[in-house]
Each structure stands twice: as structure tokens, then as C-alpha cells.
Amino acid sequence: MDGYFGLKVYNVIYKDGDPEKKPTRYWTPLHGRWVKQTRDNTTYYKREDHPLSPVIMDEQSAGEFKKNKPEMKTAGLPGVYYNEKNSPVGMSVEAVPFLLNDSETDRYEQWKTQLAETEFAMLANPLKLLPLFHYDPRRWQVAANPPGNAYPFEQVGESGLYLGFKMYTAQGYRPYDVDRLPIDNDLWFQMTQVNPYDFYRLDEQIERIARNIVEKRKKEISIKIKKGKEEIEKVLRPLAQEEVDNILDEAAYIRYATQGYIKFKETP
């Protein structure tokens, strides 16, 4: 529920004055009896302005968190959602910030770190990994930097590395769960090759992905990943021309390889 109002499960606290905003602690929204005010237990939020802005909830410095904490304990947490007219509506979510212990801080990996590792793995293994961008519109609609949905849509656009957005619910079966599905001996091939090819429009998208991989691999790429308290640097050298040619050739092969299995619509 918190996600509908722009709140995150893990919210960063970093050392005062740290420009990189490296996490030192995390807090999470906590509902129930810890809220100091007397409140209706059936109410999750109130449609009223909050003294704090929702966009500052994540990535607060230690000093900011200490300053804002009394307001969060008495007024709840500031949230926002967009109504049918696409206008922001502010409210106070009935919850308080609960500091997680140090072991949780060491264990948790930030989403932006996961994103960087995904892209690094994709660039290190061209066209072997074709990722989807995890997209939750509830979170991006209240994003402050950059604002709104501009960033996620760039990731699946002409210059992006991702095939599309990852937005799905559980379907109740696995591709190899043949006993529960009314589908012929070719289920695994259908689910792992034909369906993805058709659904993700690889005949249209694979060469875009290949071009963008080649473009990014023209120069050295490095990322720094925090594993517990240790920081590890990973480096990719620029591609040689032979490697570029292989990537483009493989993209062309993928574009045509599965077309014979796709049912094309009749044209008038």
C-alpha cells in the first residue's frame, strides 16, 4: 500500500555532507500502535497537507532525518498520488519511520546498484542477456530527480538498453508445468523462444539493442559495487572491431531466426 503513495520500503540515511549519499542507515514505514497520536485504526491515510514534502523522504542526511523525525512521528509520513486529472493529491500516511539495525544496512543492496550490475553484465555479454526495466509507476510519478516518468521511458526508447518494462503478476504455473497446461510436446520451445521473440518484438528491437551496446562499449566502462563493507571495481575494455562485427551479425541472426514460427496476420 505504501508504494501507491510514493513511499519506499527502504529509505536511505547518509552522513551529513556526503555528496555521494552512501547509506549509513535505513528506515522503513511502520504502521500501528507506534504512532503517537490517537488515530482511527481503520484509516490508512488522511487527505490533508503534510508539513514535509514527499520527495525528501528517501536519501535524507543524518541531520535532516533528526530534524524531520518529530514531524513524521506526530503527523505521519508525507505521501502523494495522482488523481484522474493527473493532478498531485497530498496526504498524510499513518505511519512512523522505524530505524533498521546495522545488519540490515550491510545486507541491503540499493536498486541503483542492482541496475548498474544488470547493465554491466549485459554489456559484458552482448545479446546474451536482454533485460527488462523494472517499472513501478507509483514510485516514478513522485520522483524528483529526474521528475516523473522521463527516465524510465528513456531506458526502453531509441537509445535505451532494455527491451521493455517488467510489470507482471504471478500466473500460477511454470513453463515446464506441463500437467497443468493443455499444450503439445513443444511447450518449452514455445515458451522460451517463440513467445518471447513474438512478445518482445525481437525482429524490431534486437538491432536497436545491439547498436546501443556497441555505442556504449566504444570506451572503457567501470562500476564500483559495494559488497557488505567492501567496495569492488569492475572494468570493461573497449570492444575490438571483430567483436563489434560479431555482435551485429548475431543481432541480424536473432532477427530472422524465429520468424518462421510466428503466425503473421493476413493482409488485405
Secondary structure, DSSP 8 states (H G I E B T S, - for coil): -GGGGT--SSEEEE-TT-TT--EEEEEEEE-STT-SS---TT-SEESS--SS-GGGSSSEEHHHHHHHHHHHHHH-EEEEEE-TTS-EEEEEES-EEEE--HHHHHH---HHHHHHHHHHHHHHSTTT----EE--HHHHTT-BTTBTTHHHHHHTSTT-S-SSEE-----SS-TT-GGGS---S-HHHIIIIIHHHHHTTHHHHHHHHHHHHHHHTTS-EEEEEEETTEEEEEEE----HHHHHHHHHHHHHHHHHTGGGS------
